[in-house]
């Protein structure tokens, strides 16, 4: 592929992404409005417009989330310098992109907006699925490429952090 062909491919993919997103990133609640949603038990991403068509095939789930979330935290709509990839520690599936504060709180709280986020995260809203992690995170790839939960690692991590989580919840 020549440089000109590569640039044309990038231009075409960009046009496909713009068409896919449409106006879905416009008119989203800002951080202050998201605080009101939070008090009602609604994560910010649940009021965002979802693209009507399927995710372009050249995008991974994480890339699609990055494009759709457009730099905004799925819980609070904050726009930090970087967002963290949130994932379910039991299944290993990516849920969405969160600011550092919401990513920390998500793992420690069962408040209604976090419960709602976990039940219908951005990945579910977009209809994408992607495995997160490595053997360190509790997931490893088998010889067939399938992700497999490393039960011993996850159980050890949960045991280590359970006391910390309980203190934040006020259970201790």
C-alpha positions in Angstrom: 0.0 0.0 0.0 1.4 3.4 -0.9 1.3 6.4 1.4 -1.4 8.0 -0.8 -3.5 4.8 -0.5 -3.0 4.7 3.2 -4.1 8.3 3.6 -7.2 7.6 1.5 -8.0 4.6 3.7 -7.8 6.7 6.8 -10.0 9.4 5.2 -12.6 6.8 4.3 -12.6 5.2 7.7 -13.0 8.7 9.3 -16.0 9.4 7.1 -17.5 6.1 8.1 -17.1 6.9 11.8 -18.6 10.4 11.4 -21.5 8.9 9.6 -21.9 6.2 12.3 -21.8 8.7 15.2 -24.0 11.3 13.5 -25.0 13.9 16.2 -24.9 11.4 19.1 -22.1 13.3 20.9 -24.0 16.6 20.8 -26.2 18.0 23.6 -24.9 15.7 26.3 -25.2 16.8 29.9 -22.2 18.6 31.4 -20.7 17.7 34.8 -23.2 19.8 36.8 -26.2 18.3 35.0 -24.7 14.8 35.4 -24.7 15.4 39.2 -28.4 15.9 39.1 -28.7 12.6 37.1 -26.5 10.9 39.7 -28.9 11.9 42.5 -31.7 10.3 40.5 -29.7 7.1 40.2 -28.9 7.6 36.5 -25.4 7.4 35.0 -24.7 10.1 32.5 -24.3 7.6 29.6 -27.9 6.4 29.9 -29.1 9.8 28.6 -26.7 10.0 25.7 -27.9 9.3 22.2 -26.8 5.9 20.8 -25.8 5.5 17.2 -28.6 3.9 15.2 -26.3 1.7 13.1 -23.8 -1.0 14.0 -20.2 -0.1 15.0 -18.0 0.1 11.9 -16.1 -3.2 11.5 -12.7 -1.5 11.5 -13.2 -0.3 15.1 -12.5 -2.5 18.2 -14.9 -2.2 21.0 -12.5 0.1 22.9 -12.0 2.3 19.9 -15.8 2.5 19.4 -16.2 3.5 23.1 -13.5 6.2 22.7 -15.2 7.7 19.7 -18.7 7.6 21.1 -17.8 8.8 24.6 -15.8 11.6 23.0 -13.6 12.1 26.1 -16.5 12.1 28.6 -16.7 9.8 31.6 -19.7 7.5 31.3 -20.8 8.1 34.9 -20.3 11.8 35.5 -19.6 13.4 32.1 -16.3 14.9 33.4 -13.7 15.4 30.7 -10.3 14.5 32.3 -7.1 14.3 30.4 -7.5 10.6 30.2 -10.2 8.0 30.8 -9.7 4.5 32.2 -11.0 1.4 30.7 -13.5 -0.1 33.2 -14.2 -3.8 33.1 -16.1 -6.5 35.0 -13.7 -8.4 37.2 -15.8 -11.5 37.0 -16.3 -11.8 33.2 -13.3 -9.7 32.1 -15.5 -7.8 29.6 -14.9 -4.1 29.0 -17.9 -2.0 30.2 -16.9 1.6 29.3 -14.5 4.5 30.0 -14.5 6.2 33.3 -12.6 9.1 34.9 -10.2 8.0 37.7 -12.7 9.1 40.5 -15.7 7.2 39.0 -13.5 4.1 38.2 -12.4 3.9 41.9 -15.9 4.5 43.2 -17.5 2.0 40.8 -15.5 -0.8 42.5 -16.4 0.3 46.0 -20.0 1.4 45.9 -23.4 -0.1 45.3 -25.2 3.3 44.9 -28.0 3.3 42.4 -26.2 5.0 39.5 -23.3 2.5 39.8 -25.8 -0.4 39.8 -27.5 1.0 36.8 -24.2 1.5 35.0 -23.1 -2.1 35.7 -26.4 -3.4 34.4 -26.3 -1.4 31.2 -22.8 -0.1 30.5 -21.7 1.8 27.4 -20.4 -1.5 25.8 -23.9 -2.9 26.0 -25.5 0.3 24.8 -23.3 0.2 21.7 -23.6 -3.6 21.3 -19.9 -4.3 21.5 -17.9 -6.9 23.4 -14.2 -7.1 24.1 -12.2 -9.0 26.6 -10.0 -6.9 28.9 -6.8 -7.9 30.4 -4.0 -10.3 30.8 -3.0 -13.1 33.2 -2.2 -10.4 35.8 -5.8 -9.1 35.6 -7.2 -12.5 36.1 -7.7 -13.4 32.5 -5.5 -15.4 30.2 -5.7 -16.4 26.6 -5.9 -20.1 25.9 -4.2 -21.8 22.9 -7.4 -21.2 21.0 -7.4 -17.5 21.7 -10.4 -17.7 24.1 -10.2 -15.7 27.4 -10.2 -17.8 30.5 -10.7 -16.6 34.0 -7.8 -17.2 36.3 -10.0 -18.0 39.3 -7.1 -18.3 41.8 -5.8 -14.8 40.9 -9.1 -13.1 41.0 -10.1 -14.7 44.3 -6.8 -13.8 45.9 -7.2 -10.2 44.7 -10.8 -10.0 46.0 -9.7 -11.4 49.4 -6.9 -8.9 49.6 -9.1 -5.9 48.8 -12.3 -7.0 50.6 -11.3 -5.3 53.8 -10.6 -2.0 52.0 -13.9 -2.2 50.1 -15.8 -2.8 53.3 -14.2 0.2 55.0 -15.3 2.5 52.1 -18.8 1.1 52.2 -19.0 1.6 56.0 -19.5 -2.1 56.6 -16.4 -2.4 58.9 
